[in-house]
Amino acid sequence: MAEAELDLLQNYLTVGAIVFMLGVVGLIARRNLIVMFLCAEMMLQGVSITLVAFSRFHNDWGGQMLVVFIIAVAACEAAIALALILMLYARAGKLDAAYWQEMREENVPPYIDREVPLERLEERRWPDLAPAGVAPEINEEEQSHRSHV
């Protein structure tokens, strides 16, 4: 019985850690304010899963009550974040976090973001589709080495 409960706890903790790490990666990698807000909510949900798992494992209601408070705080945060996002969008017309550089402290240097280079239209090569029922020709050299992957 105890081994089954330990396996269940391990599964819940794994799912909670995965959800939390997805939120961290999304928060770090994205610049859109709405996506960043949703990733912060994912991090809260990962912590909530972990708290419920430990609460169930120890037969204690403390973790589940804390999750109720986390959900209440997340709802308040959602309302404040929505108002903030609407205000920022109305002011600038953008939801890019890098646009709001003037809100930094005076002694902090501005962050210079490198733009992702756009593909040149000449370099873009669309795939050739074979007619229905005809096997496409396969270039062996392209299959063995692809420089763009």
C-alpha positions in Angstrom: 0.0 0.0 0.0 2.8 2.4 0.9 4.6 1.7 -2.3 1.6 2.5 -4.4 1.1 5.8 -2.5 4.8 6.7 -3.0 4.4 6.0 -6.7 1.3 8.2 -6.9 3.2 10.9 -5.0 6.1 10.7 -7.4 3.7 10.9 -10.4 2.0 14.0 -9.0 5.4 15.7 -8.1 6.6 14.9 -11.6 3.6 16.5 -13.3 3.8 19.5 -10.9 7.5 20.0 -11.7 6.8 19.7 -15.5 4.0 22.3 -15.3 6.2 24.6 -13.2 9.2 24.3 -15.6 7.0 24.9 -18.6 5.9 28.1 -17.0 9.4 29.1 -16.2 10.6 28.5 -19.7 7.6 30.3 -21.2 8.2 33.3 -18.9 11.8 33.5 -19.8 11.5 32.9 -23.5 8.5 35.0 -24.4 8.1 38.8 -24.6 4.3 39.1 -25.1 2.8 40.3 -21.8 -0.3 38.1 -22.0 1.8 35.0 -22.6 4.2 35.9 -19.8 1.1 36.3 -17.5 -0.2 32.9 -18.5 3.2 31.3 -17.9 3.2 32.8 -14.4 -0.2 31.3 -13.8 1.2 27.9 -15.0 3.9 28.2 -12.4 1.3 28.7 -9.7 -0.6 25.7 -10.9 2.5 23.6 -10.8 3.0 24.6 -7.1 -0.6 23.9 -6.4 -0.3 20.3 -7.8 2.7 19.7 -5.6 0.9 21.0 -2.5 -2.2 18.9 -3.1 0.1 15.8 -3.7 1.9 16.3 -0.4 -1.4 17.1 1.4 -2.9 13.8 0.1 0.2 11.8 0.9 0.3 13.0 4.5 -3.5 12.9 5.0 -3.6 16.6 6.0 -5.8 19.3 4.7 -3.2 22.1 5.1 -1.9 21.9 1.5 -5.3 21.8 0.0 -6.4 24.9 2.0 -3.3 26.7 0.9 -4.2 25.8 -2.8 -7.6 27.5 -2.2 -5.7 30.7 -1.2 -3.4 30.4 -4.2 -6.4 30.2 -6.5 -7.9 33.3 -4.8 -4.6 35.2 -5.2 -4.4 34.0 -8.8 -7.9 35.3 -9.5 -6.9 38.7 -8.0 -3.7 38.7 -10.0 -5.6 38.0 -13.2 -7.9 41.0 -12.6 -5.0 43.3 -11.9 -2.9 41.9 -14.8 -5.8 42.3 -17.2 -6.3 45.9 -16.2 -2.5 46.6 -16.5 -2.3 44.9 -19.9 -5.3 46.9 -21.2 -3.8 50.1 -19.9 -0.4 49.3 -21.5 -1.9 48.4 -24.8 -4.0 51.5 -24.9 -1.0 53.6 -24.2 1.5 52.1 -26.7 -0.5 49.8 -29.0 2.0 47.0 -28.3 2.2 44.1 -25.8 5.9 43.6 -26.3 7.7 43.7 -22.9 10.9 45.1 -24.5 9.0 48.2 -25.5 8.6 49.3 -21.9 12.3 50.1 -21.4 11.6 53.6 -20.0 10.1 52.1 -16.9 13.5 50.8 -15.8 15.5 52.4 -13.0 17.9 55.3 -14.0 21.1 53.5 -13.2 20.2 50.3 -15.2 21.4 50.3 -18.8 18.7 49.7 -21.5 18.3 46.1 -22.7 19.3 45.9 -26.4 17.3 43.1 -28.1 18.7 41.5 -31.2 16.1 41.2 -33.9 15.6 37.8 -35.5 16.8 38.1 -39.1 14.0 37.8 -41.6 14.4 35.2 -44.4 15.1 36.6 -47.7 12.5 35.8 -50.3 15.2 34.5 -52.7 16.4 32.0 -50.2 13.0 30.7 -49.3 12.3 27.5 -51.2 8.9 26.0 -51.0 8.6 22.2 -51.2 7.6 20.6 -54.4 4.6 18.4 -54.1 4.2 15.3 -56.3 0.9 14.8 -58.1 -1.5 12.4 -56.4 -0.6 8.8 -56.9 3.0 9.5 -58.0 5.9 8.8 -55.6 8.1 11.9 -55.1 11.7 11.9 -56.2 14.0 11.8 -53.2 17.3 13.6 -53.2 19.7 11.3 -51.3 22.2 14.1 -50.6 19.5 16.3 -49.0 18.2 13.4 -46.9 21.7 12.6 -45.5 22.6 16.2 -44.7 20.3 19.2 -44.1 22.0 22.4 -43.2 18.8 24.2 -42.0 17.9 21.6 -39.4 
